[in-house]
Amino acid sequence: MKLWHIDSSVLGENSASRKLSAAIVARQAVLHPGLEVEYLDLAANPVGHLLAAHVGAMFGYPPADEAALADIARGNGFIDSLFAADIIVIGVPMYNFGLPTHLKAWADRILVANKTFKYGPDGVPVGLVPTGKKVFLASTRGGIYSPGSPAAPLEHQESHLKAMLNFIGLTDITILHADGLAIPDLKAPSIAVAEAEIAALV
């Protein structure tokens, strides 16, 4: 069994999402002896944002620039890793109500027409990622953005990533939350609750 572990926080050892994503991976290793883990750190090794060269390559016009070719090849490798993984674990901090830009850049590389999705004859999108994969999101946020909270309309982090993953066929998604991390009295209890939920995963 293979697991793809992806982190996106820029905070290094001070990152709550990295701590929680690592805990999820450790729990999956207990549940699945012999688990093979591939790790991708998008903060330490960011993928380039989409440029005209990337879009041109998608339509059969590869660039001549060596750096752009290498970046495109790396992005294509992400789709290979996605298809190979049985379990996908993503550390997802909220930055300014949304995803870290380098996590969005990664998503732009795996949402590729006729590779991970297609449009049917009626125009309805169809995910092409093989079924049976499990996704865990380690979600961290400074404030409270849960449904019903005053700031809920500003939440474009979990909902955005979940929508993109659903679009390509990844629908079995479990989100482990730690909210209110910028509020001193809530930080430790929120992380503790998330860690307890991770420890209880079966």
C-alpha distance (Angstrom), angle and dihedral (degrees) to the residues before:
residue distance angle dihedral
M1 . . .
K2 3.80 . .
L3 3.80 130.4 .
W4 3.81 125.9 -166.5
H5 3.81 111.4 -153.1
I6 3.81 116.0 -164.1
D7 3.81 126.5 -176.2
S8 3.80 125.4 -172.7
S9 3.81 107.9 170.7
V10 3.81 117.0 117.9
L11 3.82 92.1 -152.2
G12 3.80 99.0 85.2
E13 3.80 113.7 -163.3
N14 3.81 90.0 0.5
S15 3.80 91.9 62.0
A16 3.79 119.0 114.4
S17 3.81 92.7 -165.1
R18 3.80 90.7 54.7
K19 3.79 90.3 50.2
L20 3.79 92.1 51.0
S21 3.81 95.8 42.8
A22 3.82 89.1 51.7
A23 3.81 89.4 50.5
I24 3.81 90.4 52.1
V25 3.81 90.9 50.5
A26 3.81 91.0 48.5
R27 3.80 90.4 50.7
Q28 3.81 91.7 49.6
A29 3.80 89.7 50.3
V30 3.82 88.6 56.6
L31 3.79 92.1 47.6
H32 3.82 93.7 45.1
P33 3.83 111.6 38.4
G34 3.79 112.1 -152.5
L35 3.79 92.3 26.3
E36 3.81 112.1 170.1
V37 3.82 112.1 -140.0
E38 3.79 127.2 -159.0
Y39 3.81 114.7 -169.4
L40 3.81 128.3 -153.3
D41 3.81 120.9 -176.3
L42 3.79 106.4 -166.7
A43 3.79 93.5 -176.2
A44 3.81 94.8 53.5
N45 3.81 93.6 38.7
P46 3.81 107.4 23.3
V47 3.76 121.6 -168.4
G48 3.78 115.7 -128.9
H49 3.78 119.7 -100.8
L50 3.78 117.0 -109.4
L51 3.78 115.0 -78.6
A52 3.78 133.7 175.5
A53 3.81 88.7 -90.1
H54 3.80 91.6 60.2
V55 3.78 93.6 48.6
G56 3.80 91.2 46.5
A57 3.80 90.8 52.5
M58 3.80 89.9 53.8
F59 3.80 88.1 59.7
G60 3.79 96.3 46.4
Y61 3.80 101.0 -89.0
P62 3.81 106.9 111.6
P63 3.82 116.3 -168.4
A64 3.78 123.4 -113.6
D65 3.81 92.7 -136.0
E66 3.81 110.1 106.2
A67 3.79 94.4 -147.8
A68 3.79 91.6 52.3
L69 3.81 91.1 47.8
A70 3.80 90.9 51.5
D71 3.79 91.2 48.8
I72 3.81 91.5 49.9
A73 3.80 90.8 49.0
R74 3.79 90.1 51.7
G75 3.79 90.7 51.3
N76 3.80 90.6 50.7
G77 3.79 87.6 53.3
F78 3.80 89.2 59.3
I79 3.79 89.7 63.3
D80 3.81 89.5 51.1
S81 3.82 90.0 52.0
L82 3.80 90.9 46.5
F83 3.79 92.7 53.0
A84 3.81 92.6 44.9
A85 3.81 96.4 50.3
D86 3.79 122.7 93.4
I87 3.82 92.1 -172.6
I88 3.81 127.3 30.5
V89 3.81 121.4 -164.0
I90 3.81 118.7 -171.8
G91 3.80 128.0 -175.3
V92 3.80 104.9 -143.6
P93 3.82 119.0 -175.3
M94 3.79 118.8 -178.9
Y95 3.81 114.1 -117.0
N96 3.81 115.3 -173.7
F97 3.82 93.1 -23.0
G98 3.82 94.3 -49.4
L99 3.79 146.7 55.5
P100 3.80 126.1 -53.6
T101 3.80 105.4 -93.9
H102 3.80 93.0 -120.3
L103 3.82 90.3 54.7
K104 3.80 88.7 52.1
A105 3.82 88.4 49.2
W106 3.82 88.5 53.8
A107 3.81 90.1 50.1
D108 3.81 89.4 51.3
R109 3.82 87.8 58.8
I110 3.81 95.8 51.7
L111 3.81 97.7 42.5
V112 3.78 96.5 76.0
A113 3.79 123.8 151.5
N114 3.82 114.7 -114.2
K115 3.80 90.8 9.7
T116 3.80 105.4 62.4
F117 3.80 99.3 3.1
K118 3.78 141.0 11.1
Y119 3.77 137.6 -172.2
G120 3.79 116.1 -112.9
P121 3.83 122.8 -136.4
D122 3.80 88.7 -90.9
G123 3.80 91.4 52.9
V124 3.80 94.0 -108.5
P125 3.82 112.2 137.2
V126 3.80 118.4 -118.6
G127 3.81 122.3 -159.8
L128 3.80 114.2 -129.4
V129 3.81 99.3 -168.5
P130 3.83 109.1 114.2
T131 3.78 114.3 -99.6
G132 3.78 125.6 -114.7
K133 3.80 98.6 57.3
K134 3.81 120.8 133.8
V135 3.82 121.5 -144.9
F136 3.80 126.7 -162.1
L137 3.80 121.4 -169.9
A138 3.81 119.3 -161.1
S139 3.80 98.7 -155.1
T140 3.80 122.6 -169.1
R141 3.79 129.2 178.6
G142 3.77 136.2 174.3
G143 3.81 94.7 -138.2
I144 3.78 137.7 31.3
Y145 3.80 112.3 -84.1
S146 3.80 101.4 156.0
P147 3.82 119.2 133.8
G148 3.79 111.0 -74.5
S149 3.80 95.0 23.1
P150 3.84 118.9 119.4
A151 3.82 91.3 -112.2
A152 3.83 95.3 46.9
P153 3.85 93.6 105.7
L154 3.81 88.5 61.4
E155 3.82 93.6 59.3
H156 3.81 108.7 113.7
Q157 3.79 98.0 143.9
E158 3.80 112.3 76.7
S159 3.80 92.7 24.9
H160 3.82 92.7 51.8
L161 3.79 95.8 48.5
K162 3.80 93.0 42.5
A163 3.82 90.7 51.4
M164 3.81 92.2 51.0
L165 3.80 92.8 48.1
N166 3.81 91.9 46.8
F167 3.81 88.9 50.4
I168 3.81 92.2 62.7
G169 3.80 94.6 42.5
L170 3.81 104.1 -88.9
T171 3.80 101.3 128.6
D172 3.82 103.6 145.1
I173 3.80 96.7 86.9
T174 3.81 128.4 156.8
I175 3.80 117.7 -169.3
L176 3.81 119.8 -156.3
H177 3.80 108.0 -162.9
A178 3.79 134.4 -156.2
D179 3.80 108.0 178.6
G180 3.78 132.8 174.3
L181 3.79 94.6 36.5
A182 3.82 92.1 148.9
I183 3.80 89.7 57.8
P184 3.84 108.1 84.3
D185 3.80 96.8 -146.1
L186 3.80 93.1 47.9
K187 3.81 103.3 43.1
A188 3.81 101.3 79.8
P189 3.84 96.1 39.6
S190 3.81 91.6 47.4
I191 3.80 93.2 51.8
A192 3.80 90.5 44.9
V193 3.80 91.3 54.0
A194 3.81 91.5 49.7
E195 3.81 91.4 48.4
A196 3.81 90.4 50.6
E197 3.80 90.6 51.1
I198 3.80 90.4 50.0
A199 3.81 91.8 49.4
A200 3.81 89.0 52.7
L201 3.82 95.0 53.4
V202 3.78 112.9 124.1
